[in-house]
């Protein structure tokens, strides 16, 4: 027999703590289990904020908020929405990276609703585990899955990567209105190659090196097959997989399943949104820009491909567009001499010897400095994970050829940022437009305040989730991400009088996410021959209604 008291107190979505009314306390036999005073959710939030401010470190704040999420989920999301600007760097980048690193050292840090799947689990057991979950969460709508191999800029964190899945889904709920009951964070424990974790007696994951490709892909395939058997309409987000695995899995599954990779597609979409906005503010098109991207991993290749698509859309032939994009990795500029060392996505952007014959330099390894001097870029993007890579000489050389450079050091966490915004402003006499991966405070330079936009995927993936779930789209195509980029660019403060802020203020993010999601729904309704096709005159109203129907707000 179901114990109502146990459900109310032990399920985070049912518990209200001190907000239970006296009538509820009597009805459910929980009188005496809380202090006498009955508080509303706003009063509870004020109490949390006061305690939060008294904590001395970001990781302590992270753990404190996680304890609230694990006991009273509605209160957690109400607090998060109330203090989003202050709390976002704590529950997500950069603090979530530290939480991943310290996961095994902190007693049961993660949510009780997360799923831990080991490759040692056989197929029947995996199906049993997932079916057991479905008894409690019958209608899972969004899953974020990782294997913990490439967490932010800090690499292999093994089972600690679950904190990334939990954090992403917290933002799906807080920003995209996805009911937390419909979300499931998953870590696939396939071992770790991090020697510190393998030598840590407290490490909670499998103490084995990562499994071979054959075993790995078989395990992933089993997991995905069972996921879609149980929840055929689920949206699956791949998160923080190593480059080769990320590309392989996305290419294998995206054509037939409702899935995407946020590191590849979400990052590319928000970067494209930034560049669309900055280009438009200068009365340019992206086809007019010369772009250097440092870091040819999954994020870098995703960005390059999205920029390439936009240049083609603006009228350039593909080969002409590729001439305007320069990719740099550990081998330096990607050139045909390195082609045997490169993967498929990287090979698309190699420069031939003929392309750079006028540079008159050694072609064994062409450095970033060489590329800046000879290519004369207008846009510099960093997804290298190497802190301080954009030196004073590099930035000053770029500024010499471009009086309004767009510079985007996007690597996370803050320590891995390719350059600090205050340095960039000093080296460009305050003329650079800057977007970063980690959050930075506004900077005063020569009596002017410069606002540093965080080029963060939070503008994109919650929008995609809300739009997909509200419309019933079953395949996520690239044009959805292109649409998201255009809508995001439309809201750029650069286009409305602010000459330094590329992306909208975080305080407006829920409005923007809704706007992007509505456009995704409208696009789907316009292109499909479904029941709504005869009502296209009311498509704006219908799309808004579908979004509101699926948008959850935290309240008792």
Secondary structure as UniProt FT lines:
FT   HELIX           4..10
FT   TURN            12..14
FT   HELIX           17..19
FT   HELIX           22..27
FT   TURN            28..29
FT   TURN            31..32
FT   HELIX           41..54
FT   HELIX           58..71
FT   HELIX           73..82
FT   HELIX           84..91
FT   TURN            93..94
FT   HELIX           95..101
FT   HELIX           103..105
FT   TURN            107..108
FT   TURN            112..113
FT   STRAND          115..118
FT   TURN            119..120
FT   HELIX           123..136
FT   TURN            138..139
FT   STRAND          142..146
FT   TURN            152..154
FT   HELIX           158..161
FT   HELIX           162..174
FT   TURN            175..176
FT   HELIX           180..182
FT   STRAND          183..189
FT   HELIX           195..198
FT   TURN            201..202
FT   HELIX           213..230
FT   TURN            232..233
FT   STRAND          235..238
FT   HELIX           243..253
FT   TURN            254..256
FT   STRAND          259..261
FT   HELIX           262..266
FT   HELIX           267..281
FT   TURN            282..283
FT   HELIX           286..288
FT   STRAND          291..294
FT   HELIX           298..313
FT   TURN            314..315
FT   HELIX           318..322
FT   TURN            323..324
FT   STRAND          325..329
FT   TURN            330..331
FT   STRAND          332..333
FT   HELIX           336..341
FT   HELIX           344..347
FT   TURN            348..349
FT   TURN            353..356
FT   HELIX           357..359
FT   HELIX           368..375
FT   STRAND          379..382
FT   TURN            387..388
FT   HELIX           392..401
FT   TURN            403..404
FT   STRAND          406..409
FT   HELIX           414..416
FT   HELIX           421..427
FT   TURN            428..430
FT   STRAND          433..436
FT   STRAND          443..445
FT   TURN            446..447
FT   STRAND          448..450
FT   STRAND          453..454
FT   HELIX           457..459
FT   HELIX           461..471
FT   HELIX           478..490
FT   HELIX           493..496
FT   HELIX           506..508
FT   HELIX           509..527
FT   HELIX           531..538
FT   HELIX           539..550
//
